[in-house]
């Protein structure tokens, strides 16, 4: 079953076709991810500059900072800095708010694996969102 046969992406889950609350397109989600990654990289470089970790640990710290930034920001505000800039928010498909820490950690780890977000359903939601019961929608 495809989005075309059901009407539009997100219809089967109760999301509107367009506007606030509609499923975010892949390009915007990817743009938000890139912005968040750059923020994490900048913070990791700042930590390197003040001697908090060594050059050898830099790439690992970027990942850790990105994961923490995602979990903390989405738990507190519903969006990451990149999602804020691009008008997106993370929601649960069952309507529970705010998104729980366990879901956010699992979602972040699955995104960090790179492969799960590539497997999308007819609504365009990645495997990481399907497994954690979340979706990225327009704010």
N, C-alpha and C positions, 0 to 999 in steps of 0.2 A: 504494500500500500504506500503510495507516494503522497507528497503534499498536494500535488495536482489533483489527485483523486479525492482528497478530503476537503479541498477548497483552498487552503493556504497553510503555510507553516505555523504550527501552534494551535490550530483550530481544535484538534482532538484533545488538547490539554486545557482548553478554555482561554487561551491567550487571544487578545484582539488581533485583527489583521494588520493594522498600522497604528502608529502613535505610541503614547506611553503604555507600557506593559506588553507590547508586542515583542516577539523574539528578535534579538539583535542579529544583524547579518554577520557573516564570517569575517568580512573585512574590518568592521569596527572592533570586533572581539580581538582580532589579531593585532590591530593597531594599539588597543589598550594593553595587551600583553607586552608589546615592544616598549611602550612608555614605562610600564612597571619594571621591566627588565633594566631599562636605562636608569631609573631611579635607584634600583637595588645596586647596580654597578657603581653609581656615584657614591652611595653610602658606603659600599665596600672599599672604594678608593679612599674615602675620607678616613675610614678605620685604618687602612694601610698607612695613610699619612701620619696619623697620630700614634702609630706603633701598636695598635690593638692586635694585629696579626701580621704574618710574614707574606711576602710576595707569593710563596708557594701555596698559601692557603686562600689566595684571592678568589679563584674561581669557585671554590667550595663556599666561601663566605657570600658571594653573590647569590648563589642558590639558596642558602639559609636565610639571608635577608629577604629575598624575593618571597620565599614561603611564609616567613613571619609577617611580612608586610601584607600579604594577601589575607592571611588568617585574621590578623588583628584589625585591619581596615574594614574588611567585609563584615566581620562580627560587630564592630562598633557602628559603622556607617552604612553598610550594605554595598559598598563599592570600593575598589582600589583607586589610587591616584589616576591611573590611566583610564579606568572606567569613568571616573568623575569627569575628566576632560572630554571624553567622547560620549557622555550622556547615557551611560549604561549602569545597570544595577544587577546584583545576583539575588535571585529569589529561589524559594523552594517550590516545587511543583504541587506540593500538598498544602500550600498556603501558610505554613508555620513560619513565624518571624520571631526573632531574627534567625538567620541560618546558624545552626549549631556548630560549635568548634570542631567536633568530630567529623562532620560532613566537610567542613572547610579544609581540615588537614588532609583527609582522604582525597578531596578534589585537587588540592595543590600538589600532592605527591603524584597523582595520576597525570596531571598536566606536565610535571617535571619529567615524567617518563617519555614524553613527546608523542609516542604512538597512540595512546587512547584518544586524544582530541581529533585525530585524523579519521577515526571511524565514526561517522555521523549517521543519524537516522533521517527519516523523511522530513523531519522538522528542522534539521541542521544542527541538532544538539549532539555534542560529542559523547563518546563513551564515558568520559569522566563526569559529565553532567547526568547522564542516564543512571550510572551506578550510584551517584550520591543524591539523586532526586532533586537536582538544581537546574536552573536555567538562567541565562544572561538575557535580560530584556532592556528595552529602551526606558529611560527615566522620564 
